[in-house]
Amino acid sequence: MGFERDDSSLDDGGIDGVGFDSAADDVEDAQEEAQIFNLLYKGADDRLVKRTPKEETLQGIARSLVLEYGFDLGDLERAFSVRLTTVSQATGRERTRRVKVDVAAFIPGSAHVADHVIRAGLIVPAGTRPDDEKKGLAALDDVLGALPACEVGFWTNGTELAFRRKVIEGSEPAFSDIGGMPAAGEDLASLADQKLRRRLIAVSSETLAQTFRRCHDYIHANQGMNKSQAFWELVRLTFCKMYDEQRELLGREREFWVGLTERFTPEGQAAIKQRLTHLFEEVQGKGSVPSPYSNFFSPDETIGLHDPVLAYVAGELSRYELLNSSEDAKGAAYEEIIDKKQKADRGQFFTPRNVIRVMVELLDPDESDYVLDPACGTGGFLVMVFRHVSAKIEARLQARWAKPGTPTESERMALRDTQRQWASEHLVGFDFDRDLVKATKMNLAMNGGDGQIHWIDSLKFPDGQTSDLQIVRDRYPLGRVFTLCFTNPPFGSKLPFNDRAALANYGLARADLAGRNGRRAQVQSTFKRSVAPEILFIERCVQWVQPGGRIGIVLPDGILGNPGDVHIRRWILERCHVLASIDLPVETFLPQVGVQPSLLFLQKKTSADLDAEALGTVTDLPVFMAIVDKVGKDRRGNLIYKRNPDGTEVAPVVRLEHHVATRDGHEVLVEIPFEELPIDDELPEVADAWRSYRSGRGQ
């Protein structure tokens, strides 16, 4: 259940090596108060509400109740007033007071009155303990006791999520912990046997990402692990879950399940640990069913969570059906839990998804391309290229389907196999961080893809000490294989590259010094002691692509404009055609870093191009240029929405979600309309302008 706020401001992509000098201290206060769209609005005046941690949590709850639990938005209400009556043990006097239920769900189609509430949820401040006398689980029990039709409620502090059950014993209600909540149309009896329960939830990217984030935070807070360690523990369990679903399709008994009350007893927690330990051994390739994930995990890896923590996380993941959830949902959820802080310490930051998308759309890879990211991080560019080309593969194969748009199971399997095979042969990534190489492989797997991801230092190639170096030397010699290169390399003066032997391989590392020896002028060629890595990555990308190959790279804006960097621009123009240059605003990577980035698109000149230039027969080619002012968020990372010229908000757009819900005991496909305010992001307009520009030039 996705019940916590979304702290991510940079959507998508892996940690793709943006290493600007940190400028968090330079972030200015936003001119306008940060706002968030209110799913439970009542009128035009409350469509946007103030963004607070509690509000973000509440909106996550509302989305989960609809997408995961099948409630209609019209049957939900926020801040519903409930009257509580208590009796003083000392005086016997009754005391009545009103409390607000943060989210209430009502009997479908009924009036919004207390007698019709069937689910009640409380959101308490972060850090509140469940045993807090005033704001803990006892407060939820009081609410459940005052609502006659409400058997189940939930409580969250943003990190922990608890479900409570009410049972009437005699004349008094009794309360106990349970591991889940019935969906709309279900009752507690339907949750009794989790092992045999068939109705798992295929979820959207928002709800699955929220659940992953909550589990990650829970491990970090309750296990004493840093965020990177917590990430890998959650990854192990996620791949256990996907493998368990594959085993089940082959007729094996499900092992990744958690009973309704099992995680609340030491005996139950131990049983969960035993099942999942055995399952992880099979994921590593030690079982009778072949594991597609065995090469992701070393033989000595184990699940290192304490029994109570493991039981909590397993209970959260067990309700989902990952195999039938979309690759987009799984991929976005995976990327959601990448440890941003630790990578920021290394000079690396998330590349926003909208930036990756526009770069891929501009270079428009197809099935004939061989694509490299030499600083791949967690694979954001490779995943986006895979999705882009996969759509083209699907469009091509649809012509052979009996019913285009509705493939049979065999046609769907053939499509996935074709897409995955293409990726395994055409997508290549390099990174000098072994953990990020592993993370990229998993990111592609979560998105239904594959690729050749290798552990090397791209700037030291063809030298270095990594185990994959010889493989890369043999398969990917400079200038022979790749037709496309996308990358967002490490940036900044805090990350100078100073390997003297490797610098000798770069023209951009040379320092030409003019001197005199007597009467004769001499020019000596030597090498700088260190060079910013982003400068060297420009040359490395040009070296790696074939003649005629294209490059999309993220760079600090200064390289394209600083007077002191004119030699870099001259070097580029001597070897490449500049296809496009796009200036992005400083908000692009804020609040993490405050350097203004640019996107540079190049095409490596062929020998014919160079010969024509030598003869003076080439005319200057036009360059597509754009300046982007808005990328969908403010300087603090909060979403910004489009507004009309008079400052009023633009009308919301409707997005339809299709989900399975239970109605009168039967599973039915329901269409859920979601209203969303358009994000103020100009990058899609840049992509449209590029396509018009290319079309106008007959390309």
C-alpha positions as CSV (number, residue, x, y, z in Angstrom):
1,M,0.0,0.0,0.0
2,G,1.6,3.3,-1.1
3,F,1.0,5.3,1.9
4,E,3.9,7.7,2.2
5,R,5.0,10.9,0.6
6,D,7.0,11.0,-2.6
7,D,10.3,12.7,-1.8
8,S,11.7,12.2,-5.3
9,S,11.9,15.3,-7.4
10,L,14.1,13.8,-10.1
11,D,11.9,11.3,-11.9
12,D,13.5,8.3,-13.5
13,G,16.8,7.5,-15.1
14,G,19.6,5.9,-13.2
15,I,22.3,7.7,-11.3
16,D,24.0,8.6,-14.6
17,G,27.1,10.2,-13.4
18,V,26.2,13.9,-13.1
19,G,28.8,15.1,-10.7
20,F,28.4,18.9,-10.4
21,D,30.1,20.6,-7.5
22,S,27.4,20.5,-4.8
23,A,25.4,23.7,-4.6
24,A,22.6,22.8,-2.2
25,D,23.5,25.8,-0.1
26,D,22.9,28.1,-3.1
27,V,19.2,27.0,-3.6
28,E,17.0,30.1,-3.3
29,D,13.6,30.0,-1.7
30,A,10.9,29.5,-4.3
31,Q,8.8,32.6,-5.1
32,E,5.6,30.7,-4.6
33,E,4.5,28.3,-1.9
34,A,5.1,24.7,-3.1
35,Q,1.8,23.0,-3.9
36,I,0.5,19.5,-4.7
37,F,-2.5,18.3,-6.6
38,N,-5.3,17.2,-4.3
39,L,-7.0,14.0,-5.6
40,L,-9.8,14.5,-3.1
41,Y,-10.7,18.0,-4.0
42,K,-14.3,19.3,-3.5
43,G,-14.2,22.3,-5.7
44,A,-12.0,24.5,-7.9
45,D,-10.5,26.2,-4.9
46,D,-8.9,23.1,-3.3
47,R,-7.5,21.4,-6.4
48,L,-4.0,22.6,-5.3
49,V,-3.1,22.5,-1.7
50,K,0.1,23.3,0.3
51,R,2.7,20.7,-0.1
52,T,3.7,19.3,3.3
53,P,5.0,15.9,4.4
54,K,1.5,15.0,5.7
55,E,-0.2,16.1,2.5
56,E,2.2,14.1,0.4
57,T,1.4,11.0,2.5
58,L,-2.3,11.7,2.3
59,Q,-2.2,11.9,-1.5
60,G,-0.3,8.6,-1.6
61,I,-3.0,7.0,0.5
62,A,-5.8,8.2,-1.7
63,R,-4.0,6.9,-4.8
64,S,-3.4,3.6,-3.2
65,L,-7.0,3.1,-2.0
66,V,-8.1,3.6,-5.6
67,L,-5.3,1.9,-7.6
68,E,-4.5,-1.0,-5.2
69,Y,-7.7,-1.5,-3.2
70,G,-10.3,-0.7,-5.9
71,F,-12.2,2.1,-4.1
72,D,-13.8,4.8,-6.2
73,L,-12.6,8.4,-5.6
74,G,-16.2,9.4,-5.0
75,D,-16.3,7.0,-2.0
76,L,-13.3,8.6,-0.3
77,E,-13.2,11.7,1.9
78,R,-10.4,13.6,3.7
79,A,-10.6,15.1,7.2
80,F,-13.8,13.3,8.0
81,S,-15.2,14.3,11.4
82,V,-16.0,11.5,13.9
83,R,-17.5,11.9,17.3
84,L,-15.8,10.0,20.1
85,T,-17.5,9.3,23.4
86,T,-15.4,8.2,26.4
87,V,-16.4,7.4,29.9
88,S,-14.3,8.6,32.9
89,Q,-13.3,5.6,35.1
90,A,-13.1,8.0,38.1
91,T,-16.4,9.8,37.7
92,G,-18.4,7.7,35.3
93,R,-19.2,10.8,33.2
94,E,-19.3,10.7,29.5
95,R,-17.1,13.0,27.5
96,T,-17.7,13.7,23.8
97,R,-15.2,15.2,21.4
98,R,-14.6,15.4,17.6
99,V,-11.6,14.0,15.8
100,K,-10.6,14.1,12.2
101,V,-10.1,10.9,10.3
102,D,-7.5,11.8,7.7
103,V,-8.9,9.5,5.1
104,A,-12.2,7.6,5.2
105,A,-13.7,5.2,2.7
106,F,-17.5,4.6,2.6
107,I,-19.8,1.9,1.5
108,P,-19.8,2.3,-2.3
109,G,-22.4,4.8,-3.5
110,S,-23.6,5.6,0.0
111,A,-24.0,8.9,1.9
112,H,-20.8,10.1,3.6
113,V,-21.9,9.6,7.2
114,A,-20.2,7.9,10.1
115,D,-22.4,4.8,10.0
116,H,-21.2,4.1,6.4
117,V,-17.4,4.3,7.0
118,I,-15.8,0.9,6.2
119,R,-12.1,2.0,6.2
120,A,-10.4,4.7,8.4
121,G,-6.9,5.9,8.2
122,L,-4.8,8.2,10.5
123,I,-1.6,10.0,9.4
124,V,0.6,11.1,12.2
125,P,3.8,13.1,12.3
126,A,7.1,11.5,11.2
127,G,8.8,9.8,14.1
128,T,5.6,9.1,16.1
129,R,5.8,5.7,17.7
130,P,3.0,3.3,17.4
131,D,2.7,3.1,21.2
132,D,2.4,6.9,21.6
133,E,-0.4,7.5,24.1
134,K,-2.1,10.2,22.1
135,K,-1.2,9.6,18.5
136,G,-0.3,6.0,18.3
137,L,-2.4,2.9,17.5
138,A,-4.6,3.6,20.5
139,A,-5.9,6.6,18.7
140,L,-6.9,4.4,15.7
141,D,-8.6,2.0,18.0
142,D,-10.7,4.8,19.4
143,V,-11.8,5.8,15.9
144,L,-12.6,2.2,14.9
145,G,-14.6,1.8,18.1
146,A,-16.7,4.8,17.1
147,L,-17.5,3.6,13.6
148,P,-20.0,0.7,13.7
149,A,-19.4,-0.6,10.1
150,C,-15.6,-0.2,10.1
151,E,-13.7,-3.5,10.8
152,V,-10.3,-2.4,9.6
153,G,-8.2,0.7,9.8
154,F,-4.7,1.8,9.1
155,W,-2.1,4.1,10.7
156,T,1.1,5.5,9.3
157,N,3.9,7.9,10.3
158,G,5.2,8.0,6.8
159,T,7.7,5.2,7.3
160,E,5.8,2.6,9.3
161,L,2.4,1.3,8.2
162,A,0.1,-0.6,10.5
163,F,-3.3,-2.3,10.0
164,R,-5.7,-2.9,12.9
165,R,-8.7,-5.2,13.1
166,K,-11.8,-4.7,15.3
167,V,-13.7,-7.6,16.6
168,I,-16.8,-7.3,18.8
169,E,-16.4,-9.6,21.8
170,G,-19.6,-9.4,23.9
171,S,-20.5,-5.8,24.2
172,E,-16.9,-4.4,23.9
173,P,-14.7,-4.2,20.8
174,A,-11.3,-5.9,20.8
175,F,-8.4,-4.8,18.6
176,S,-5.4,-6.6,17.1
177,D,-2.7,-6.2,14.5
178,I,-3.1,-7.7,11.1
179,G,-0.7,-7.8,8.1
180,G,-3.0,-6.3,5.4
181,M,-6.3,-4.8,4.5
182,P,-9.2,-6.1,2.4
183,A,-9.8,-4.4,-0.9
184,A,-13.1,-2.9,-1.9
185,G,-15.7,-5.7,-2.0
186,E,-13.5,-8.0,0.1
187,D,-13.7,-9.0,3.7
188,L,-11.2,-10.2,6.3
189,A,-12.1,-13.8,5.5
190,S,-10.7,-13.3,2.0
191,L,-7.3,-12.5,3.5
192,A,-7.2,-15.4,5.9
193,D,-5.1,-17.8,3.8
194,Q,-2.4,-15.7,2.2
195,K,-0.6,-18.7,0.9
196,L,-3.4,-19.7,-1.4
197,R,-4.8,-16.3,-2.1
198,R,-4.9,-15.7,-5.9
199,R,-5.8,-12.1,-6.1
200,L,-2.4,-10.4,-6.1
201,I,-2.2,-6.8,-7.3
202,A,-0.7,-5.7,-10.6
203,V,0.2,-2.1,-9.7
204,S,1.0,1.2,-11.3
205,S,4.4,2.8,-11.1
206,E,3.3,5.3,-8.5
207,T,2.0,2.8,-6.0
208,L,4.8,0.2,-6.4
209,A,7.4,2.9,-6.2
210,Q,5.9,4.2,-3.0
211,T,5.9,0.8,-1.5
212,F,9.5,0.2,-2.5
213,R,10.5,3.5,-0.9
214,R,8.6,2.8,2.3
215,C,10.3,-0.7,2.6
216,H,13.7,0.9,1.9
217,D,13.1,3.5,4.6
218,Y,11.8,0.9,7.1
219,I,15.0,-1.2,6.6
220,H,17.2,1.9,7.0
221,A,15.3,3.0,10.2
222,N,14.8,-0.4,11.9
223,Q,17.8,-2.5,10.8
224,G,20.6,0.0,11.5
225,M,21.8,-0.2,7.9
226,N,22.9,2.7,5.7
227,K,20.8,3.4,2.7
228,S,23.0,1.6,0.3
229,Q,22.9,-1.6,2.3
230,A,19.1,-1.2,2.7
231,F,18.8,-0.9,-1.1
232,W,20.6,-4.2,-1.8
233,E,18.5,-6.0,0.8
234,L,15.3,-4.8,-0.8
235,V,16.7,-5.7,-4.2
236,R,17.3,-9.3,-3.1
237,L,13.8,-9.6,-1.8
238,T,12.3,-8.1,-5.0
239,F,14.0,-10.6,-7.2
240,C,13.0,-13.4,-4.9
241,K,9.4,-12.2,-5.4
242,M,9.7,-12.2,-9.2
243,Y,11.4,-15.6,-9.2
244,D,8.7,-17.1,-6.9
245,E,6.0,-16.0,-9.4
246,Q,7.9,-17.7,-12.2
247,R,8.1,-20.9,-10.1
248,E,4.4,-20.8,-9.5
249,L,3.7,-20.6,-13.2
250,L,5.5,-23.9,-13.5
251,G,3.3,-25.5,-10.9
252,R,5.5,-25.0,-7.8
253,E,4.1,-24.0,-4.5
254,R,4.3,-20.3,-3.6
255,E,6.9,-19.5,-1.0
256,F,6.8,-15.7,-0.9
257,W,3.8,-15.2,1.2
258,V,3.0,-13.8,4.7
259,G,0.1,-14.9,6.8
260,L,-2.4,-12.3,8.1
261,T,-1.0,-12.4,11.6
262,E,2.2,-14.3,11.0
263,R,4.6,-11.4,11.1
264,F,3.5,-10.4,14.7
265,T,4.9,-13.5,16.4
266,P,8.5,-14.8,16.8
267,E,7.4,-18.2,15.4
268,G,5.8,-16.6,12.4
269,Q,8.7,-14.4,11.7
270,A,11.1,-17.4,11.9
271,A,8.9,-19.3,9.4
272,I,9.0,-16.4,7.0
273,K,12.8,-16.2,7.3
274,Q,13.1,-19.9,6.5
275,R,10.9,-19.7,3.4
276,L,12.7,-16.7,2.0
277,T,16.2,-18.0,2.8
278,H,15.4,-21.1,0.8
279,L,13.9,-19.0,-2.0
280,F,16.9,-16.8,-2.3
281,E,19.2,-19.8,-2.6
282,E,17.1,-20.8,-5.6
283,V,17.4,-17.3,-7.1
284,Q,21.2,-17.7,-6.8
285,G,20.9,-20.8,-9.0
286,K,20.9,-23.5,-6.4
287,G,17.3,-24.7,-7.1
288,S,15.7,-27.1,-9.5
289,V,14.0,-24.3,-11.4
290,P,16.5,-22.3,-13.5
291,S,16.9,-18.8,-12.3
292,P,17.2,-15.9,-14.8
293,Y,18.8,-13.8,-12.0
294,S,21.5,-16.1,-10.8
295,N,24.3,-14.0,-12.3
296,F,23.1,-10.9,-10.4
297,F,24.1,-12.4,-7.0
298,S,27.3,-13.9,-5.7
299,P,27.2,-17.3,-4.1
300,D,28.1,-15.8,-0.7
301,E,25.3,-13.3,-0.6
302,T,22.6,-13.8,2.0
303,I,19.5,-12.0,3.2
304,G,20.8,-10.1,6.2
305,L,17.6,-8.7,7.7
306,H,16.5,-9.3,11.3
307,D,13.4,-11.5,11.4
308,P,10.9,-8.7,12.4
309,V,12.2,-6.4,9.6
310,L,12.2,-9.2,7.0
311,A,8.6,-10.1,8.0
312,Y,7.5,-6.5,7.6
313,V,9.1,-6.0,4.1
314,A,8.0,-9.4,2.9
315,G,4.5,-8.6,4.0
316,E,4.5,-5.4,2.0
317,L,5.9,-7.1,-1.2
318,S,3.8,-10.2,-1.0
319,R,0.5,-8.6,-2.0
320,Y,1.9,-7.6,-5.4
321,E,2.0,-9.5,-8.7
322,L,5.2,-8.2,-10.2
323,L,5.4,-10.3,-13.3
324,N,2.0,-9.0,-14.6
325,S,2.8,-5.4,-13.5
326,S,4.1,-3.3,-16.4
327,E,7.8,-3.0,-17.0
328,D,7.4,0.7,-16.6
329,A,6.0,0.3,-13.2
330,K,8.7,-2.1,-12.0
331,G,11.5,0.0,-13.6
332,A,10.2,3.2,-12.0
333,A,9.9,1.5,-8.7
334,Y,13.4,0.1,-8.9
335,E,14.9,3.5,-9.8
336,E,12.9,5.0,-6.9
337,I,15.0,3.3,-4.3
338,I,18.5,4.0,-5.7
339,D,20.5,5.6,-2.9
340,K,20.8,9.2,-4.1
341,K,22.7,10.5,-1.1
342,Q,25.6,8.0,-1.2
343,K,26.0,8.5,-5.0
344,A,25.9,12.3,-4.4
345,D,28.9,11.9,-2.1
346,R,30.7,10.3,-5.1
347,G,29.8,13.3,-7.4
348,Q,27.0,11.5,-9.1
349,F,23.3,12.5,-9.3
350,F,20.1,11.3,-10.9
351,T,19.6,12.3,-14.5
352,P,15.9,13.5,-14.6
353,R,13.7,11.2,-16.7
354,N,12.5,14.1,-18.9
355,V,16.0,15.0,-19.8
356,I,16.9,11.4,-20.7
357,R,13.7,11.2,-22.7
358,V,14.3,14.3,-24.8
359,M,17.8,13.2,-25.6
360,V,16.7,9.8,-26.8
361,E,13.9,11.3,-28.8
362,L,16.2,13.7,-30.6
363,L,18.6,11.0,-31.7
364,D,15.8,8.5,-32.3
365,P,17.6,5.1,-32.1
366,D,16.2,2.2,-34.1
367,E,16.9,-1.5,-34.4
368,S,20.0,-1.1,-36.5
369,D,21.8,1.0,-33.8
370,Y,24.4,-0.2,-31.3
371,V,24.2,2.0,-28.3
372,L,26.8,2.8,-25.6
373,D,26.7,4.7,-22.3
374,P,30.4,4.8,-21.1
375,A,29.4,6.2,-17.7
376,C,26.1,4.3,-17.3
377,G,25.5,4.6,-13.5
378,T,22.3,2.7,-13.0
379,G,21.3,2.6,-16.7
380,G,18.8,5.4,-17.1
381,F,19.8,6.1,-20.7
382,L,20.0,2.4,-21.6
383,V,16.6,1.7,-20.2
384,M,15.1,4.7,-22.1
385,V,16.7,3.5,-25.3
386,F,15.3,0.0,-24.7
387,R,11.8,1.4,-24.3
388,H,12.1,3.6,-27.3
389,V,13.3,0.8,-29.6
390,S,10.9,-1.7,-28.0
391,A,8.0,0.4,-29.2
392,K,9.4,0.3,-32.7
393,I,9.8,-3.5,-32.5
394,E,6.2,-3.8,-31.3
395,A,4.9,-1.6,-34.2
396,R,6.8,-3.8,-36.6
397,L,5.6,-7.1,-35.2
398,Q,1.9,-6.0,-34.9
399,A,1.6,-6.2,-38.7
400,R,1.9,-10.0,-38.3
401,W,-0.6,-10.4,-35.4
402,A,-4.0,-11.8,-36.0
403,K,-5.5,-8.9,-34.0
404,P,-3.2,-5.8,-33.9
405,G,-3.3,-4.3,-30.5
406,T,-4.5,-7.4,-28.8
407,P,-1.7,-10.0,-29.1
408,T,-2.2,-13.7,-28.1
409,E,-0.1,-15.1,-25.3
410,S,2.3,-16.6,-27.8
411,E,2.6,-13.4,-29.8
412,R,3.2,-11.5,-26.6
413,M,6.0,-13.9,-25.6
414,A,7.5,-13.6,-29.0
415,L,7.5,-9.8,-28.7
416,R,9.2,-9.9,-25.3
417,D,11.8,-12.4,-26.6
418,T,12.5,-10.2,-29.6
419,Q,12.8,-7.1,-27.5
420,R,15.1,-8.7,-25.0
421,Q,17.3,-10.3,-27.7
422,W,17.7,-6.9,-29.3
423,A,18.8,-5.4,-26.0
424,S,21.2,-8.2,-25.2
425,E,23.0,-7.5,-28.6
426,H,22.7,-3.8,-29.0
427,L,22.8,-2.1,-25.5
428,V,26.2,-1.7,-23.8
429,G,27.2,0.1,-20.7
430,F,30.4,0.7,-18.8
431,D,31.0,2.0,-15.3
432,F,34.0,2.0,-12.9
433,D,31.8,1.2,-9.9
434,R,31.1,-2.5,-9.6
435,D,27.9,-1.9,-7.6
436,L,26.5,0.4,-10.3
437,V,27.3,-2.2,-13.0
438,K,25.2,-4.7,-11.0
439,A,22.5,-2.0,-10.5
440,T,22.2,-1.4,-14.2
441,K,21.8,-5.1,-15.0
442,M,19.0,-5.3,-12.5
443,N,17.4,-2.1,-13.8
444,L,17.3,-3.5,-17.4
445,A,15.9,-6.8,-16.0
446,M,13.1,-4.9,-14.1
447,N,12.2,-3.2,-17.3
448,G,12.1,-6.5,-19.3
449,G,15.4,-5.9,-21.0
450,D,19.0,-7.0,-21.1
451,G,22.4,-5.7,-22.1
452,Q,26.1,-6.1,-22.0
453,I,27.2,-4.1,-18.9
454,H,30.9,-4.2,-18.0
455,W,33.0,-3.0,-15.1
456,I,35.8,-0.8,-16.6
457,D,37.1,2.7,-16.2
458,S,36.1,4.3,-19.5
459,L,38.7,7.1,-19.2
460,K,41.6,4.7,-18.6
461,F,40.6,2.3,-21.5
462,P,42.3,0.4,-23.0
463,D,44.2,0.1,-19.7
464,G,43.0,-0.4,-16.1
465,Q,42.7,-3.2,-13.5
466,T,39.1,-4.3,-13.8
467,S,38.1,-7.8,-14.5
468,D,36.0,-6.9,-17.6
469,L,38.7,-5.0,-19.4
470,Q,39.8,-7.7,-21.8
471,I,36.2,-8.5,-22.8
472,V,35.7,-4.8,-23.7
473,R,39.0,-4.7,-25.6
474,D,38.0,-7.7,-27.7
475,R,34.4,-6.7,-28.4
476,Y,34.4,-2.9,-28.5
477,P,37.5,-1.4,-30.0
478,L,37.4,2.4,-30.4
479,G,35.5,3.6,-33.4
480,R,34.4,0.2,-34.7
481,V,31.1,-0.9,-33.1
482,F,28.8,1.9,-31.7
483,T,26.5,4.1,-33.8
484,L,25.1,6.0,-30.9
485,C,26.4,7.2,-27.5
486,F,24.4,8.7,-24.7
487,T,26.0,9.8,-21.5
488,N,25.9,12.1,-18.5
489,P,29.5,12.0,-17.2
490,P,30.8,13.0,-13.8
491,F,31.2,16.7,-13.7
492,G,33.2,19.2,-11.8
493,S,36.5,20.5,-10.5
494,K,36.2,18.3,-7.4
495,L,36.6,15.2,-9.5
496,P,39.7,15.9,-11.6
497,F,41.1,13.0,-13.7
498,N,44.9,12.9,-13.1
499,D,46.2,9.6,-14.4
500,R,49.2,10.7,-16.3
501,A,49.5,7.6,-18.4
502,A,45.8,7.8,-19.4
503,L,45.9,11.5,-20.2
504,A,48.4,10.8,-22.9
505,N,45.6,9.2,-24.9
506,Y,43.6,12.5,-25.1
507,G,44.1,15.4,-27.4
508,L,42.1,17.6,-25.0
509,A,44.6,16.9,-22.3
510,R,47.4,18.5,-24.2
511,A,48.8,21.9,-23.2
512,D,50.7,23.7,-26.0
513,L,53.4,25.9,-24.6
514,A,55.2,28.5,-26.8
515,G,58.9,29.1,-25.8
516,R,62.1,30.4,-27.2
517,N,65.5,28.8,-27.3
518,G,68.0,31.4,-28.5
519,R,66.7,32.8,-31.8
520,R,64.5,29.9,-32.7
521,A,60.8,29.7,-31.7
522,Q,59.8,26.3,-30.5
523,V,56.4,24.7,-29.6
524,Q,56.5,22.0,-27.0
525,S,53.6,19.6,-26.5
526,T,53.0,18.4,-23.0
527,F,50.1,17.2,-21.0
528,K,48.1,18.8,-18.2
529,R,48.4,17.3,-14.8
530,S,44.7,16.9,-14.5
531,V,41.6,17.5,-16.6
532,A,37.9,17.7,-15.6
533,P,36.3,14.3,-16.5
534,E,33.5,15.8,-18.5
535,I,36.0,17.2,-21.0
536,L,37.7,13.8,-21.4
537,F,34.3,12.1,-21.8
538,I,33.6,14.3,-24.9
539,E,36.7,13.0,-26.6
540,R,36.1,9.4,-25.4
541,C,32.6,9.4,-26.8
542,V,33.9,10.7,-30.2
543,Q,36.6,8.0,-30.1
544,W,34.2,5.2,-29.4
545,V,31.5,5.8,-32.1
546,Q,32.0,4.9,-35.7
547,P,32.5,7.6,-38.3
548,G,29.0,9.0,-38.8
549,G,28.0,7.9,-35.3
550,R,26.0,10.3,-33.1
551,I,26.5,11.4,-29.5
552,G,24.2,13.0,-26.9
553,I,26.0,14.3,-23.8
554,V,25.1,16.4,-20.8
555,L,27.7,19.1,-20.1
556,P,28.1,22.1,-17.9
557,D,27.0,25.2,-19.9
558,G,30.4,26.8,-19.4
559,I,32.1,24.5,-21.8
560,L,30.0,25.8,-24.6
561,G,30.5,29.5,-23.7
562,N,33.5,30.2,-21.5
563,P,36.3,32.1,-23.3
564,G,38.8,29.8,-21.6
565,D,37.3,26.7,-23.2
566,V,37.5,27.8,-26.8
567,H,40.1,25.1,-27.5
568,I,37.5,22.5,-26.5
569,R,34.9,23.9,-28.9
570,R,37.5,24.1,-31.7
571,W,38.5,20.5,-31.1
572,I,34.8,19.4,-31.3
573,L,34.2,21.4,-34.6
574,E,37.3,19.8,-36.2
575,R,36.0,16.3,-35.6
576,C,32.2,16.6,-35.4
577,H,29.1,18.2,-36.9
578,V,27.1,19.9,-34.2
579,L,23.5,18.7,-34.6
580,A,21.9,20.5,-31.7
581,S,22.6,22.5,-28.5
582,I,20.0,22.9,-25.8
583,D,20.4,25.1,-22.8
584,L,18.7,23.9,-19.6
585,P,17.8,26.0,-16.5
586,V,19.7,25.7,-13.3
587,E,16.7,24.0,-11.7
588,T,17.4,20.9,-13.8
589,F,19.6,19.3,-11.1
590,L,18.5,21.3,-8.1
591,P,18.3,21.0,-5.2
592,Q,21.3,18.7,-5.4
593,V,23.6,20.8,-7.5
594,G,23.4,24.3,-9.0
595,V,25.5,24.3,-12.2
596,Q,23.6,25.2,-15.3
597,P,23.7,22.2,-17.8
598,S,23.4,22.0,-21.5
599,L,22.7,19.1,-23.9
600,L,25.1,18.8,-26.8
601,F,24.3,16.5,-29.8
602,L,27.2,15.7,-32.2
603,Q,27.8,13.6,-35.3
604,K,31.3,12.3,-35.9
605,K,32.7,13.3,-39.2
606,T,33.4,10.6,-41.8
607,S,36.6,10.5,-43.9
608,A,34.6,11.9,-46.8
609,D,33.5,14.8,-44.6
610,L,37.2,15.5,-43.7
611,D,38.4,15.2,-47.2
612,A,35.7,17.7,-48.4
613,E,36.7,20.1,-45.7
614,A,40.3,19.9,-46.8
615,L,39.3,20.8,-50.3
616,G,37.1,23.7,-49.0
617,T,33.9,22.3,-50.6
618,V,31.8,22.1,-47.5
619,T,29.3,24.7,-46.4
620,D,28.4,25.3,-42.8
621,L,25.5,23.1,-41.6
622,P,22.6,24.6,-39.5
623,V,22.5,23.8,-35.8
624,F,19.2,23.3,-33.9
625,M,19.3,25.5,-30.8
626,A,16.9,25.8,-27.9
627,I,16.7,27.5,-24.5
628,V,14.5,25.8,-21.9
629,D,13.2,27.9,-19.0
630,K,11.0,25.3,-17.3
631,V,11.7,21.6,-16.6
632,G,8.7,20.8,-14.4
633,K,10.1,21.7,-11.0
634,D,11.3,24.6,-9.0
635,R,14.6,25.3,-7.3
636,R,13.6,23.1,-4.3
637,G,12.6,20.2,-6.5
638,N,8.9,20.6,-6.1
639,L,6.6,20.1,-9.2
640,I,5.4,23.2,-10.9
641,Y,2.1,23.3,-12.9
642,K,1.2,25.2,-16.0
643,R,-0.7,28.4,-15.5
644,N,-2.7,30.6,-17.8
645,P,-1.4,34.1,-18.7
646,D,-3.5,35.6,-15.9
647,G,-1.9,33.3,-13.3
648,T,-4.8,30.9,-12.9
649,E,-4.2,27.2,-13.1
650,V,-4.7,25.4,-16.4
651,A,-7.6,23.0,-16.5
652,P,-6.6,19.4,-15.4
653,V,-6.3,16.6,-17.9
654,V,-7.9,13.2,-17.3
655,R,-5.8,10.1,-17.3
656,L,-7.6,6.7,-17.3
657,E,-6.2,3.7,-15.3
658,H,-7.6,0.2,-15.8
659,H,-7.5,-2.1,-12.8
660,V,-9.1,-5.3,-11.5
661,A,-11.4,-4.7,-8.6
662,T,-13.8,-6.9,-6.6
663,R,-17.5,-6.0,-6.9
664,D,-20.1,-8.1,-5.1
665,G,-17.6,-10.9,-4.7
666,H,-16.6,-10.9,-8.4
667,E,-13.4,-9.6,-10.0
668,V,-14.2,-7.0,-12.7
669,L,-12.1,-4.6,-14.8
670,V,-12.8,-1.1,-13.8
671,E,-11.8,2.2,-15.5
672,I,-10.5,4.8,-13.0
673,P,-10.3,8.4,-14.2
674,F,-7.6,10.5,-12.6
675,E,-7.5,14.2,-12.9
676,E,-4.0,15.7,-13.1
677,L,-2.7,19.2,-13.6
678,P,-0.3,19.6,-16.5
679,I,3.3,19.9,-15.4
680,D,5.1,23.0,-16.6
681,D,7.9,21.2,-18.6
682,E,9.1,22.6,-21.9
683,L,11.2,19.6,-22.9
684,P,8.4,17.9,-24.8
685,E,8.0,21.1,-26.8
686,V,11.7,20.9,-27.7
687,A,11.3,17.4,-29.0
688,D,8.3,18.5,-31.1
689,A,10.3,21.5,-32.5
690,W,13.2,19.2,-33.3
691,R,11.0,16.8,-35.3
692,S,9.5,19.8,-37.2
693,Y,13.0,21.1,-37.9
694,R,14.2,17.7,-39.2
695,S,11.1,17.3,-41.3
696,G,11.6,20.7,-42.8
697,R,15.1,19.8,-43.8
698,G,13.9,16.5,-45.4
699,Q,15.6,14.3,-42.8
